[in-house]
Amino acid sequence: MDRFVFLTLDGLSRGAVYAAFALALVLIWRAARIVNFAQGAMAVACAYVAYGVAAATGSYWLGFVAALAAGLLLGALVDVAVMRFVDHASPLNPVIVALGLVLLIQAVLGMVYGNEFRPAEAPFSRTALTVGGVAVLSPYDLFVFAAVAVVVVGLAWTFTRTAVGLRMRAAAFAPEVSRLLGVNVGGMLTLGWALASGVGALAGMLVVPTELGLHPHAMDLVFVSAFTAAVVGGLDSPPGAVVGGLAVGLVLSYVSGYAGSDLTPLAVLVLLLAVLLVRPGGLFAPVAARRV
């Protein structure tokens, strides 16, 4: 029972990071109908910015803020300088461009920083606290939950309670009508890319200390899990991204704890295939109205 409790809490902690990453994918999908396969590489680039700032200043938190700022700027730059010039007549075009961005970013990071793993320290202890003799969450896990909760609540408030959020939603779902009403659709799309990249940078900063360290390919497997979470919840559903991330975290934790870590990639693929076969749009996908 103690092992089950520990694996559950550990899975929820990891799932919170997947939820943040999946939320970044959902933001881009809802804004531009693009699955940003470069999200992981962009997050690693922001983590390297944090590494450089922290090494120069000796402050983790300055590096943390720098990573978030770099994420916002990088997302806006990718939209303005790359994605805006992609022909969207075929849905494969932006996918191919995004994969090309992955190769470019990883190659540049490898040339500048090398391909060796660099240590990434956590701002809080990763030693699990014990309650009644049962190992539960560590201070770093609590920080992860708090950071993801702030992002989820902040985005929900932005999109439902602010004029900018309403303009972004209108630009995503009815761009032509929004233009007629005076909404800067291109600017809203760029803002969506910036927010998604910023959320992805946060997810990268949260997950890198729990892995082997900082590396140009550090987010590859994390992206696969986050993409699965987004598909499980539904690419059109931000709440689904959160639930899907937590679900994927739990599945990976249970499989790793009871069957071995070698089976975790297979577990992710099985979960993805099961959802695609039962409900291709995701568990939280809106139900389309039947038309006669």
C-alpha positions as CSV (number, residue, x, y, z in Angstrom):
1,M,0.0,0.0,0.0
2,D,2.9,2.4,0.8
3,R,4.4,1.7,-2.6
4,F,1.1,2.4,-4.3
5,V,0.7,5.7,-2.5
6,F,4.2,6.8,-3.4
7,L,3.8,5.8,-7.1
8,T,0.5,7.6,-7.2
9,L,1.9,10.9,-5.8
10,D,5.1,10.6,-8.0
11,G,2.9,10.0,-11.0
12,L,0.8,13.0,-10.3
13,S,3.9,15.2,-9.9
14,R,5.3,14.0,-13.2
15,G,1.9,14.2,-14.8
16,A,1.6,17.9,-13.8
17,V,4.7,18.6,-16.0
18,Y,3.1,16.6,-18.9
19,A,-0.1,18.6,-18.3
20,A,1.8,21.9,-18.7
21,F,3.5,20.7,-21.9
22,A,0.3,19.3,-23.3
23,L,-1.4,22.6,-22.5
24,A,1.3,24.4,-24.7
25,L,0.5,22.0,-27.6
26,V,-3.3,22.6,-27.2
27,L,-2.8,26.4,-27.2
28,I,-1.0,26.2,-30.6
29,W,-3.5,23.8,-32.0
30,R,-6.5,25.9,-31.0
31,A,-4.8,29.1,-32.4
32,A,-3.3,27.8,-35.6
33,R,-4.4,24.2,-36.1
34,I,-0.8,23.2,-36.0
35,V,0.8,20.4,-33.8
36,N,4.1,22.1,-32.9
37,F,6.5,19.2,-32.9
38,A,9.3,21.7,-32.2
39,Q,7.9,22.5,-28.7
40,G,10.3,20.2,-27.0
41,A,13.4,21.5,-28.7
42,M,12.2,25.1,-28.1
43,A,11.9,24.3,-24.4
44,V,15.4,22.9,-24.2
45,A,16.7,26.0,-25.9
46,C,15.1,28.1,-23.1
47,A,16.5,25.8,-20.5
48,Y,20.0,26.4,-21.9
49,V,19.3,30.2,-21.6
50,A,18.5,29.6,-18.0
51,Y,21.7,27.6,-17.6
52,G,23.8,30.4,-19.0
53,V,22.1,33.1,-16.9
54,A,22.3,31.1,-13.7
55,A,26.0,30.3,-14.4
56,A,26.8,34.0,-15.0
57,T,24.8,35.4,-12.0
58,G,24.8,32.5,-9.6
59,S,21.0,32.8,-9.2
60,Y,18.7,30.0,-10.2
61,W,15.7,32.3,-10.1
62,L,17.2,34.8,-12.5
63,G,17.8,31.9,-14.9
64,F,14.2,30.7,-14.3
65,V,12.8,34.1,-15.3
66,A,15.2,34.4,-18.2
67,A,14.0,31.0,-19.5
68,L,10.3,32.1,-19.4
69,A,11.2,35.4,-21.2
70,A,13.2,33.5,-23.8
71,G,10.2,31.2,-24.3
72,L,7.9,34.1,-25.0
73,L,10.3,35.7,-27.4
74,L,11.2,32.4,-29.2
75,G,7.5,31.5,-29.7
76,A,6.8,35.0,-31.2
77,L,9.9,34.7,-33.4
78,V,9.0,31.3,-34.7
79,D,5.5,32.5,-35.7
80,V,6.6,35.8,-37.3
81,A,9.8,34.5,-39.0
82,V,8.8,31.0,-39.9
83,M,5.3,29.7,-39.5
84,R,3.6,32.8,-41.0
85,F,5.3,32.0,-44.4
86,V,4.3,28.3,-44.4
87,D,1.7,27.3,-47.0
88,H,-1.2,25.8,-45.0
89,A,-2.9,24.3,-48.0
90,S,-1.6,20.9,-46.9
91,P,-1.6,20.0,-43.2
92,L,1.8,18.3,-43.7
93,N,3.6,21.5,-44.5
94,P,3.7,23.0,-41.0
95,V,4.5,19.5,-39.6
96,I,7.6,19.2,-41.9
97,V,8.7,22.8,-41.0
98,A,8.3,22.1,-37.3
99,L,10.4,18.9,-37.6
100,G,13.0,20.9,-39.5
101,L,13.0,23.4,-36.6
102,V,13.7,20.5,-34.2
103,L,16.8,19.5,-36.2
104,L,18.0,23.1,-36.5
105,I,17.6,23.9,-32.8
106,Q,19.2,20.7,-31.6
107,A,22.1,21.1,-34.0
108,V,22.8,24.7,-32.9
109,L,22.6,23.7,-29.2
110,G,25.0,20.8,-29.9
111,M,27.5,23.1,-31.6
112,V,27.3,25.8,-29.0
113,Y,27.1,23.7,-25.8
114,G,28.2,20.3,-26.8
115,N,26.4,17.0,-26.5
116,E,27.4,16.1,-23.0
117,F,24.8,16.1,-20.2
118,R,25.1,19.2,-18.0
119,P,23.9,19.1,-14.4
120,A,20.6,20.9,-13.7
121,E,20.0,21.6,-10.1
122,A,16.5,21.8,-8.6
123,P,15.7,24.9,-6.5
124,F,14.2,22.8,-3.7
125,S,15.1,19.4,-2.2
126,R,13.9,16.4,-4.1
127,T,14.0,14.2,-1.0
128,A,10.5,12.9,-0.3
129,L,8.8,14.0,2.9
130,T,7.4,11.2,5.1
131,V,3.9,11.3,6.6
132,G,3.1,8.4,9.0
133,G,6.2,6.5,7.8
134,V,5.0,6.8,4.1
135,A,7.2,8.7,1.6
136,V,5.0,11.3,-0.1
137,L,5.9,14.4,-2.0
138,S,9.2,16.3,-2.0
139,P,9.4,20.1,-1.6
140,Y,10.3,20.2,-5.3
141,D,7.2,18.2,-6.2
142,L,5.1,20.8,-4.3
143,F,6.8,23.5,-6.2
144,V,5.9,21.7,-9.5
145,F,2.3,21.4,-8.5
146,A,2.1,25.1,-7.5
147,A,3.8,26.3,-10.7
148,V,1.5,24.3,-12.9
149,A,-1.6,25.3,-10.9
150,V,-0.7,29.0,-11.3
151,V,-0.3,28.6,-15.1
152,V,-3.6,26.7,-15.5
153,V,-5.5,29.2,-13.4
154,G,-3.8,32.1,-15.1
155,L,-4.6,30.9,-18.6
156,A,-8.2,30.0,-17.7
157,W,-8.7,33.5,-16.3
158,T,-7.0,35.1,-19.3
159,F,-9.1,33.3,-21.9
160,T,-12.4,33.8,-20.1
161,R,-12.2,37.0,-18.2
162,T,-10.0,39.4,-20.2
163,A,-10.5,41.3,-23.5
164,V,-7.2,40.0,-24.9
165,G,-8.2,36.4,-24.1
166,L,-11.6,36.8,-25.8
167,R,-9.9,38.3,-28.9
168,M,-7.5,35.4,-29.0
169,R,-10.4,32.9,-28.9
170,A,-12.3,34.9,-31.6
171,A,-9.2,35.0,-33.8
172,A,-8.7,31.3,-33.5
173,F,-12.3,30.2,-34.2
174,A,-13.5,32.8,-36.6
175,P,-10.5,34.7,-38.1
176,E,-12.4,36.3,-41.0
177,V,-15.2,37.6,-38.8
178,S,-12.7,38.8,-36.3
179,R,-10.8,40.8,-38.9
180,L,-14.1,42.5,-39.9
181,L,-14.6,43.4,-36.3
182,G,-11.2,45.1,-36.0
183,V,-9.3,42.3,-34.3
184,N,-5.6,42.0,-35.1
185,V,-5.7,38.3,-36.0
186,G,-2.0,38.1,-36.8
187,G,-1.1,39.7,-33.5
188,M,-3.3,37.4,-31.6
189,L,-1.8,34.4,-33.3
190,T,1.7,35.6,-32.4
191,L,0.6,36.1,-28.8
192,G,-0.7,32.5,-28.8
193,W,2.6,31.2,-30.0
194,A,4.4,33.3,-27.4
195,L,2.2,32.0,-24.5
196,A,2.5,28.4,-25.7
197,S,6.3,28.6,-25.9
198,G,6.4,30.3,-22.5
199,V,4.4,27.5,-21.0
200,G,6.6,25.0,-22.7
201,A,9.7,26.7,-21.3
202,L,8.2,26.4,-17.8
203,A,7.5,22.7,-18.3
204,G,11.1,22.2,-19.5
205,M,12.5,24.0,-16.5
206,L,10.4,21.8,-14.2
207,V,11.3,18.5,-15.8
208,V,15.0,18.9,-16.6
209,P,16.1,18.6,-13.0
210,T,14.3,15.3,-12.7
211,E,16.1,13.8,-15.7
212,L,19.8,13.0,-16.4
213,G,20.5,16.7,-16.9
214,L,20.5,19.3,-19.7
215,H,21.1,18.0,-23.2
216,P,20.0,19.0,-26.7
217,H,17.7,15.9,-26.8
218,A,16.6,16.1,-23.1
219,M,12.9,16.7,-24.0
220,D,12.5,14.1,-26.7
221,L,10.8,11.4,-24.6
222,V,9.0,14.1,-22.5
223,F,7.5,15.5,-25.7
224,V,6.2,12.0,-26.7
225,S,4.5,11.7,-23.3
226,A,3.1,15.2,-23.5
227,F,1.8,14.7,-27.0
228,T,0.1,11.5,-25.8
229,A,-1.5,13.5,-23.0
230,A,-2.8,16.2,-25.4
231,V,-4.3,13.5,-27.6
232,V,-5.8,11.6,-24.7
233,G,-7.5,14.7,-23.4
234,G,-8.3,16.2,-26.8
235,L,-6.3,18.8,-28.7
236,D,-9.2,21.2,-28.5
237,S,-9.6,20.9,-24.8
238,P,-7.3,22.7,-22.3
239,P,-9.0,20.9,-19.3
240,G,-8.5,17.7,-21.2
241,A,-4.7,18.5,-21.6
242,V,-4.5,18.8,-17.8
243,V,-6.4,15.5,-17.1
244,G,-4.5,13.7,-19.9
245,G,-1.2,14.8,-18.5
246,L,-2.1,13.6,-15.0
247,A,-3.3,10.3,-16.5
248,V,-0.2,9.7,-18.5
249,G,1.9,10.5,-15.4
250,L,0.0,7.9,-13.4
251,V,0.3,5.3,-16.1
252,L,4.0,5.7,-16.5
253,S,4.6,5.7,-12.7
254,Y,2.6,2.5,-12.2
255,V,4.2,0.7,-15.1
256,S,7.7,1.8,-14.1
257,G,7.1,0.9,-10.5
258,Y,5.4,-2.5,-11.0
259,A,6.7,-3.7,-14.4
260,G,10.0,-1.9,-14.9
261,S,11.0,1.3,-16.7
262,D,11.8,-0.6,-19.9
263,L,8.1,-0.9,-20.6
264,T,7.1,2.7,-20.1
265,P,7.5,3.7,-23.8
266,L,5.3,0.8,-24.8
267,A,2.7,1.8,-22.2
268,V,2.6,5.3,-23.7
269,L,2.0,3.9,-27.2
270,V,-0.7,1.5,-25.9
271,L,-2.5,4.3,-24.1
272,L,-2.3,6.5,-27.2
273,L,-3.6,3.7,-29.5
274,A,-6.5,2.8,-27.1
275,V,-7.7,6.4,-27.0
276,L,-7.5,6.8,-30.8
277,L,-9.4,3.6,-31.4
278,V,-12.2,4.4,-28.8
279,R,-12.5,8.2,-29.1
280,P,-10.2,9.6,-31.8
281,G,-10.9,13.2,-30.9
282,G,-9.8,12.7,-27.3
283,L,-11.8,12.0,-24.1
284,F,-12.7,15.7,-23.6
285,A,-13.3,16.5,-27.3
286,P,-16.5,18.5,-27.9
287,V,-19.4,16.5,-29.4
288,A,-20.3,17.7,-32.9
289,A,-23.9,18.4,-33.5
290,R,-25.6,16.0,-35.9
291,R,-26.9,17.8,-39.1
292,V,-29.7,16.4,-41.2
